[in-house]
Amino acid sequence: MDMGVMLTTAHPDHWTETEVFDNSIDFAVAADELGYQSAWLLEHHFTRYGLCPNTLTMAGYVLGKTKQIKVGTAVVILPLDHPIRIAEQTNMLDQLSHGRFILGVGRGYFPKDFEAFGVDPAKSHVLQTEYVDVIRSIWETGSAKWEGQEITLPDVTPFPTQFTRPNPPMYGVGQSPSTIEWAASRGLPLIMPVIGTLEAMRSIIDLYNETAESHGIDPTTVPHAMCTVAHVAKTTQQARDEIWKHMCWWEQEHDDAAFTMEQLQKLPNYRFQYGEWQAAALRGDRTNADFTNYMLDNSIVGSVEECVDRIGRTMEATGVRNFQLGVEATLHHDRILENMNMFAEDVLPRVGWKPNGVTS
């Protein structure tokens, strides 16, 4: 069982940009000292939703400031970059950290990203698919030679090679059936945002397992991770009250940056996301506050007992035992550190978690 923390680099009005990054490093160092197994970085552009435009650069700094925690990207937006460069940088971080780096990839969801970097969002899925295959081929063969649908590469040898053999761990973010089936066909573990019911999470796992088995992959060996808001307090009501307005702000920042419903209608490769908009409307989640409440209802937010119960029910329903905890929802430096401590000391041990370095 691995427990990690998300480093969002969200930029509220009461923090300067420097404080955002200083706080993130504080949280990473605290997570390392508390025995969390991983810390995850988010890539975003042109929005206060998150200030980190390059998760690989930030990962190098975080790895240098910590001792044993693994550092992952959640994610590198692959269509905005080049697969050789991502393979080279991943290998370098893997070498420098002696295997503490995790590459998480995604295809992006904010239209300004595609516009500014000159990438067609209608091709995000095919670009991600091919770029992942290129990176995996470099790890397997040592050569970047590739002739594909979207990219052709010469027979060059990227250096350095990877420290971790046969390859550094790689994750993909996904919820749509097409993405799940793609990841399963390659045995790629999923980072799954927990914004739905346990039944919905179970259906994702079932589809993944069925597809993986059809490709000769044992799904029981795939270490998926759940990504969820996580906040604990003396009572469940206190926990919700402490974070509600901040979550509403963060969700609004997301909505302002993300594809609109009209834009999604024109993008067949985002059909699932368009369907999620429609489902939210049918549920009556028509406002930012409505969706925030729905999200918190399905997150690990509450008293110690409520958080223990929610983690336990999630593991039982899905079989997933790895979590990426969004512990920053108060947007208050000291309360975030207290939240991390409370989870490490009062919540997680009760679901069978052991800190890094503890084997018995």
Disulfide bonds with the S-S distance in Angstrom:
none
